[in-house]
């Protein structure tokens, strides 16, 4: 279960890659713009403002996120990225921090290329820090002391996403712009990295455990994250966060 309030705790940090992503989309007057994985809709409203004359589709797999988006006036619906098919007038697809959750999403992207009209745009952004301590420590804990409870939980592996070159090759034949950026997020609080990943990477863990188990898991993980991401004397914590971007216009 996704928690929109927890997700929005770091709304400013999470929004910056979105703005950098859509800044590379040069569509002038798209007929239909689709936000796949719209979350609580706070960024979908940006798409509506940029292209006010376009039909706007918004989907998310989480009913809680869809409800939050609807509260913002977005006509959002529950849907699955893996099975979604574009309508004939779809000129822009935006998928922001979503495809890392979808196994074999490369095949889905290849399918979209064949189904979209000429000139359409695909813009994606995915986190690229699955080999970082924040994610590696979770996997190690789940495979160790918590194996009996978490062995079957889907924790994303190190190769959950492609490199920028990998996405460029996937969109071979399109006008493609791929890149990566590592943001040094400035976090504050007692366990800021733990709070950050609670809204995303730890969601499957929290959904599996009881409240008591969840508290115990957090207690096991917190000191490991504090060691990996030490708090400075001024109370701030540096959290390097790599993001991978790809924008492709179909020929």
N, C-alpha and C positions, 0 to 999 in steps of 0.2 A: 504494500500500500504506500502510495506517495503522500507526503505531507506538504501541502502547498505553503503553509506558514514556515516550516523548517527550510524548505527550498528557497524561499524568498528572504531568509535571514541574511544571505550574501547576495542580494539582488544586484547591487551595483557591480560587484566583482564578476558575476555571471553574465551581465549584460554587455560588458565591453567586447568580448569576442563576437557577439551577435552583430553589433554595429560595424565592426571591422569586416565581417562577412558580407553583410548586405551592401556595404559601401562599394563592393567590387561588382555588384550586379548592375548592368547598364541597360536593363529593360526600360523602355520609354513609356509605352502604354499597354501593358499586359492585359489580356482579357481575363485571365484567372490566375490568382496567386494562392498557393497552397502552403500552409504551415503544418508540417508533419512532425508531431511531437510538440504541440503548442504550449504544454505545461499550463501554468495558471493564467496565461493570456496576456501577461504584462508586456511582452515583446511583440505579440501578434498585433496589438494596437498600433505599433510602429509601422508594420506592413500596411495596415489599413490607411494610415495617414499618408504614407509615401505614394500609394497607388489607390486613391479614393474611388476611381472609376472601375476598378477591377472587381470581379466576383472573388470573394475571399472564402477559402475553405480552411478549416482548422480542426485537426484531429489530435487525440492523445489516447494512449492505452489506459490511462488512469481515470476512472470516474470522478475521483476527488479533484484532479487537476481540471477536468472538463467543467465541473461545477464551478470551480473558482474562475475559469475563463468566462463562463456564461455570466457570472456576477459582474464581470467587467464589460458586458455587452457584446461579447464575441459569440457568434453562432457556432460554438464548438460541438464536436461529436466524439464519442468513443470509437476508436478505430485502431487497426493493426497496421503498422507501416509495412510489414512483410507481405500483406495481402492487398494493400491499397493499389488501385489502378487509376492513372490520370484520365480525366475527361479530355475530349478532343481539343478543347480550347485552353488547356493548361499551358501557360507561358512561363511561369516561375514556380519552382519548388524550393522551399527553404526547409532544411532540417538541421536544427541547432542542438548539439549535444544529445543526440538520440541514437544514431546508428551504432554506437559502441555497444548498445544493448542487444543488437540484432545479429545473431550468428550468420555468417555468409552474406553480409549486406552488400558485398561487392557484386554478387549476382543480381541483387535487386536493383542496384544502380545501373548495371548493364541492361536490364530489362526496361527500366525507365527510358534509357536512351533510344530504344527501339519503339517505344510507345508515345513519346512526346512529339509534338510538331516541330518542324524545322524552325530554328531560331530560338527555341525555348531554352530556359536557363535552369540549371541545377546548382544549388549552393548548399554546401554542408560544412559543418564544424563539429569536430569530435575531440574529447580530451585525449591527450597522448602521454599520460603519465602512469600508465598501468605497470611500468617497471619501477616506479618511484616508491620510496619507503611507505607512503600513505596507503598504497594498495598492496605492496608486497607484504607488509606486516600483517595486514588483515588475512591474506591468503595463508601465511605461515601459521597464524593463530588458529585459523579454521581447520587447517590440516594437521595441527598438533593437539593441543590440550582440548580443543573443541571439536575434534573430528567426529565423535559419536553423534553430535547434534547437527553439524554443519557439512558433513561429507557430501551431501547431495545439493547443497546450495550453489546457485550459479554465480560464482564470483568471476568477473571478467579476467581472462588470462593476459599475459604481457602483450600478445599479438592480437588483441581485440580490434585494433584499427590498423590501417595501412600507413605507410609513410607518405609524405607529399609526393614523392616520385611514384609510389604505388598507385595513388589516385590519378596522377597524370597519365600513367600508362593505361589505367582502366578507362579513362575518357579519351583514349587515342582517337584522333580524327575530329575531335571537337576543339573549339577555341578554349583553351584551359589555362587557369591560373591556380596554382597550388603553392602553399607555403606553410610554415609553422612559426609559432611565436611562443616563447616561454615568458609568462608573466610572473613577476615576483610579487605575489599577493601579500599585502600587509594586514595581518590578522591580529586581533587583540582578544584577551580573555584568558581564563585558566587553561582550557584545553581547546584552542581555536581550531586546530586541524581536525580533531575528533568531531567537533561540531560541524565543520565543513563537510566531511565525508558522511556524516550521519544523514544528511539530506540527499545523498546520491549513492555512493558506493556501498554504504552499509545498509541500504534499504532492504535487500534480500535477507540479510542477517537478522535485522530487527523483526521482519515479518515471520521468521521461522521460530524465534525464541519467545519464551514466556517473558513477562515483565521482569520477573526475578532473574531469569537467565540473561536477559538483555543488560540489566544493570551489572551483572557479574562480568559479562563479556566486555563492556565498556571499561570496567575497572581493570581488567587484564590488559586492554589495548592502550589505555590512556598513558601510562608511564613509558611505553615503547615509543609512542608518537612524540612525547615530550623530549625524549632523548634524541630522536631523529630530527625534530624541529624545535630546538631550544628557544625559550623565551628570552629576549634581550633584557638588559637592565631597565630599559625604558618601558617595558611591558609589551612590546610588540614582538610578533613572530613572523619570520620570513617563510613564505610557502611558495616555492617555485612550482608553477603549473604550466605544463606544455600543452598547447592546443594545435591541432592540425586542421587546415582549411583547404577546401577545393571549390572552385567555381568554374562551371563549364557551360559554354553556349553551343547548342547543337548546330551542326551545319545544315 
